Amino acid sequence: MKNILFAVLLLSSIYVKSQTRQFRIKTTYLTGNIYVYTSFGLPDGKTPFPANGLYMITNEGIVLIDTPWDEDQTQQLMDTLQSRYKKKIELCISTHYHNDRTSGLDLLKKHGVKTYSSELTRQLAKQKGEKQPQFTFRKDTTFKVGDLILQTYYPGEGHTKDNIVIWLPQSKVLYGGCLIKSLEANNPGYTGDASMTSWPASIIKVKNRYKNIKYIIPRHQGWKGDTLMLTHTLAVLKQN
């Protein structure tokens, strides 16, 4: 019986792995030198689900926010960027420890990319057996790469204990990660590591901090709606 169960689990694993290899990275122009990339995962084992990240082209290389959902799609993204721009990825920042943010970290490190997260994210990734960054920061931090400025902000617990957002002040783009829900979302998604009591307060902090947002990019699903996504996230949290 144990041998049969092992064979079933092995076949299931091979099936999911082969399915994820069929996914192709999508890239979409946003504004300036900023692009949204979308990778796909199978969180329920059956239905492909989109995950957004950002990349920014600078005169000193490419900056990546979060990694694709697996190493195969990370390699696709690296190949696409090299072919399209003939530039190296200089650094990547993961916005929390879940594997849809961190799965590509080891591959990026092998190619000389500087990988970052908050120290809390690194600690949680280590505890949970997820990929870890090479470098960490302990407080809100400003990064400057060539002509690009980006700022990390930790508003408090929400989707996870460690979730941060990324602000691009020159273009007024806010990358909200899993803290912020798309207008397409009618529930808060996976909440196994969430703080449902703290999440609304964290959204309000983001809402009060950034007054001139032009674009908000959530980690999952579409990004039309801009600042309406903050109000929508609060409404979704209240209903659930």
N, C-alpha and C positions, 0 to 999 in steps of 0.2 A: 504493500500500500504506500509506504514511504517513497519507494522508487517511482511509482506512478505519479504521486503528487509532485515530486521533484521534476519529472519530465514535463508535466503540465506547466509548472512555474517557469521552467527553462524555455519552453516554446512560447509562452506568453511574453517573456522578456525579449526574446528574439523578434517576435511580431511587433512589439512596441518600438524596438530599436529600428527595425526596418521601416516602420511607418514614419518615424521622425526623420529618417534620411530622405524621405520624399519631399520634405518641406523646403521651400525656397525662400530665401531672404527677400523682403521687399523694401525698397527705399522710396521715400517721398520728399520732395523739396518743401521746405517750410518757409524760410525767409532768410535774406542775407546769405551767409555761408553755412546755414543750419539745415540739417536734414533729419527726418524721422526714419528709422529703420524698424521693420516689423519682423519678428521671428515667431515661431509657432511651437506650442507644446501640446501634450495630451494629459492634462491634469486629471481627467476622469478615465484615462486609458483608452478612450474611443474618439472623442470629438476634438478636432484641432481648435486651439484657442490662441488668439493673437497677443503678443507682448511687444510693446513699443520701447524703443530706446532712441537716443539722439547721437548724431555725430556732427562735429563742427570742423570745417576746413580752415586752417590758419596758415600763416606764412612760415610756421615752424613745424608743421605736421598736423595730424588729425587728433582730435580729442573725442573720446567715446564715453557716453554715459550709459552704464549698465552693459552687461554682455548679453548676447543672444541666449536662447533657452538651452542650447546644448553645444558641444564642441564642433559638430559638423556644421551647424549654421554660423558659428563663430568663424570657422575657416572660410565659409562662403563670403561672409562680410569682409574679412581681411582681403580675400582675393579680389572682391569687387572694388574695394577702396584703392588697392594697389593698381589695378587695371585702369580705373577711372581717373585717378588723381596723381598717380606716381608719387605718392607721399606715404610716409610711415605713420602708424598710430603711435603717438607720443605717450599718451596716458589714458587710463580708463578709471572711472569712479563708479563703484557699486553703491546703490542707494539703500539696500538692506541685504540681509544674509541669505534669503531664499534662493533656490537654485535657478530661478528664472532671471536672476540678476548676476549670478556668480559662476555659472557653469563653465564659462569660457576663460576664467581667470588664469588657469594653469597654461592653457594654450597661448594666451597673450604674453604671459611671462616668458615662455620659451622663445618668443620672437622679440624679446627685449622691450616690451611695453611696460611702462611703470604703472602698476595697478594700486589703487587707493580705495579705502573705505574709512568710515569712522572706526575708532578703536572698539567701540561696543559691537559694531557689525563683525569685526574680525573675531572677537571673543565668542559671539553667538555662532558664527560659522564654524569655528573650531569645535564648540560643544555639540553642534548638530551634524558634524561630519560633512559640511559643505566646503567648497573651494574658498581659499583665503587670499587676500591681497598681499602684496609685498610691503606696502607702506600704509600707515594710518594717520589720522588726525583726531585730536581729542576735543576740539571745539569747532564752532563754525569757522570755516576757512575760505579764503579767497585764493583762487588759482589764476595765474596769468601765463598763457601760452601764446607767444607771438603777439598778435593783435587782439586776442580773445581774453575776456575776463569772465570768470564764472565764480559763483559764491554758493557754498553749501549752507543749509539751514536745518537745524533740528528743532521742530516745533513741539516735540513731545511724542508720547506713545500713540499708536493708532493701529494700522494694519499689523505692525510689529513693534517691539520695544525700541527698535533702532532706526525706523524709517526716517530718511531725510529727503528734502527737496533741493533742487538745483535752480538757481536764479541766474539768468544771463542778462545783466543790466543794460548792455548796449542795444539789445534787440527786444527787451521786455518779454522774454520767453521764460515761462516757469515750467520746469519739468517736475511734475508732482509725484511720479512713481505710483505705488499702490496706495498711498495715502489718499489720493484723489480719485473718485470714480467718474468714469465716462457717463455722458447722458444716456448711453445705451444700457447702462447697468441698472437693474431694478433690485439688486441685493448687494450686500457688502462683499460677496465672494467668500474666499477661504478666510475663516476667522479663528482657526485653531491656535494661532500665535498672537491674536489681536487683543488690545485693551479697549473693549467697547465703551467703557465709561470715560476713558481719556480721549478717544478719537475725535469726538465733536469739538472739544476744547482746542485740540491741535489744529483742526481745520480753521477755526475762528482766528487763531494766531496767524496762520498763513494769510487769511483774508484781510486781517488788519495790517499786516506787515507790507503787503504788496498792493499798491493802489493803481498802478498804471500797466497792468498786464495786457499784452496783446494776444498772446497764445498760452494756453495751458496744455501740456501733454501728459495724459495719464498713462500709467504703465500698460493698461489693457484696454482694448477696444478703441473706438474712434475718439477724435479730439475736437470735433465741432462743438461750439458752445462756449468756449473760453471761460470767463469768470462764472458763468451759470453753473459750471461743474462744481464749484465750491458750495453753492446753495443746494445743488442737487445731491451732493455727497451728504450734507447735513440731513436732508430729507430722507435719504435712503437709510442712514444710520438711525434716525428717529423711528422709522417704520419697522426696523428690525431689532 
